Amino acid sequence: MGFKREDITKWVHDAGLKNVIVDCADENCCAKSDSGSECADISIFVVSGEK
């Protein structure tokens, strides 16, 4: 679930930015399913780059 960091880096480079940094924000987004039987736990990331 989520995005591969190398894919994000490529997308940002392809958008014309340089000095791209993709890093973990050391936090997760957690949500339970409607039934409460499953839980999604997705890491939050930060992206920066120069135009």
C-alpha positions as CSV (number, residue, x, y, z in Angstrom):
1,M,0.0,0.0,0.0
2,G,1.3,3.5,-0.7
3,F,4.0,4.7,-3.0
4,K,7.5,3.4,-3.5
5,R,10.0,6.2,-2.6
6,E,12.0,5.6,-5.8
7,D,8.8,6.2,-7.9
8,I,8.1,9.5,-6.1
9,T,11.7,10.6,-6.7
10,K,11.4,9.8,-10.4
11,W,8.0,11.7,-10.7
12,V,9.5,14.8,-9.0
13,H,12.6,14.7,-11.2
14,D,10.4,14.2,-14.3
15,A,8.5,17.3,-13.2
16,G,11.7,19.3,-13.6
17,L,12.9,19.6,-10.1
18,K,16.5,18.9,-9.0
19,N,18.1,18.2,-5.6
20,V,15.1,16.0,-4.8
21,I,14.8,14.6,-1.3
22,V,12.2,12.0,-0.3
23,D,12.3,11.2,3.4
24,C,10.1,9.6,6.0
25,A,8.3,12.0,8.4
26,D,8.6,9.4,11.2
27,E,4.8,9.2,11.5
28,N,2.1,6.8,10.3
29,C,-1.4,7.3,9.2
30,C,-3.6,4.5,10.7
31,A,-7.2,3.8,9.9
32,K,-9.5,0.8,10.7
33,S,-11.9,-0.7,8.1
34,D,-15.6,-0.1,8.5
35,S,-16.0,-3.5,10.0
36,G,-13.1,-2.9,12.4
37,S,-11.5,-6.2,11.4
38,E,-8.6,-4.7,9.4
39,C,-6.2,-1.7,9.8
40,A,-4.2,0.3,7.3
41,D,-0.9,1.6,8.7
42,I,0.8,3.9,6.1
43,S,4.0,5.8,6.6
44,I,3.9,9.6,5.9
45,F,6.7,11.1,3.8
46,V,8.1,14.5,2.9
47,V,9.3,15.6,-0.5
48,S,11.4,18.6,-1.4
49,G,13.1,19.8,-4.5
50,E,14.4,22.9,-6.3
51,K,12.9,24.3,-9.5
